[in-house]
């Protein structure tokens, strides 16, 4: 991953593309609404487990999330 600004943008983009409020996004990941808010504002970083869940959610978006999956998760495997 890049800096927290990139993570904040990623979280917001996934949530918006999935059509979820911060509350519903948090519920899907098993975290609290304030946690998602902190991620989106760059004040906290998701745990490795949460990042894996976010990646899985992103991949389930299919074409709507393909570009983000490639940008954020495939480059860190190289």
Secondary structure as GFF3:
##gff-version 3
##sequence-region A 1 78
A	DSSP	alpha_helix	4	18	.	.	.	ID=ss1
A	DSSP	alpha_helix	22	29	.	.	.	ID=ss2
A	DSSP	alpha_helix	33	40	.	.	.	ID=ss3
A	DSSP	alpha_helix	48	60	.	.	.	ID=ss4
A	DSSP	three_ten_helix	62	64	.	.	.	ID=ss5
A	DSSP	alpha_helix	66	69	.	.	.	ID=ss6
A	DSSP	pi_helix	70	74	.	.	.	ID=ss7
A	DSSP	three_ten_helix	75	77	.	.	.	ID=ss8
###
